[in-house]
């Protein structure tokens, strides 16, 4: 898969996970859902790293507080 496509999917998945995490206290959201979404994001990041032959993340917007 193209690395730009992967990067866009990672960014979308991060936004989705952020939205879910903010709603975590809602009764209809379970921790299992958050875990599954987090795992999906992890798999995308690993695929991106594999495609780009990276041993560490090089996403400047992944810094805490951004």
RADAGI-V169406 format. One record per residue. N is the residue number from 1. RES is the residue in one letter. NEAR is the number of other C-alpha atoms within 12 Angstrom. Layout:
n=N res=RES near=NEAR
n=N res=RES near=NEAR
//
This chain:
n=1 res=X near=15
n=2 res=X near=15
n=3 res=X near=20
n=4 res=X near=16
n=5 res=X near=16
n=6 res=X near=24
n=7 res=X near=26
n=8 res=X near=19
n=9 res=X near=23
n=10 res=X near=30
n=11 res=X near=22
n=12 res=X near=18
n=13 res=X near=25
n=14 res=X near=25
n=15 res=X near=20
n=16 res=X near=21
n=17 res=X near=25
n=18 res=X near=18
n=19 res=X near=17
n=20 res=X near=24
n=21 res=X near=21
n=22 res=X near=13
n=23 res=X near=17
n=24 res=X near=18
n=25 res=X near=13
n=26 res=X near=12
n=27 res=X near=8
n=28 res=X near=12
n=29 res=X near=18
n=30 res=X near=16
n=31 res=X near=18
n=32 res=X near=14
n=33 res=X near=18
n=34 res=X near=25
n=35 res=X near=17
n=36 res=X near=18
n=37 res=X near=26
n=38 res=X near=23
n=39 res=X near=18
n=40 res=X near=21
n=41 res=X near=27
n=42 res=X near=22
n=43 res=X near=18
n=44 res=X near=28
n=45 res=X near=32
n=46 res=X near=22
n=47 res=X near=25
n=48 res=X near=29
n=49 res=X near=24
n=50 res=X near=18
n=51 res=X near=18
n=52 res=X near=19
n=53 res=X near=14
n=54 res=X near=15
n=55 res=X near=13
n=56 res=X near=14
n=57 res=X near=19
n=58 res=X near=15
n=59 res=X near=17
n=60 res=X near=10
n=61 res=X near=14
n=62 res=X near=15
n=63 res=X near=9
n=64 res=X near=7
n=65 res=X near=6
n=66 res=X near=9
//
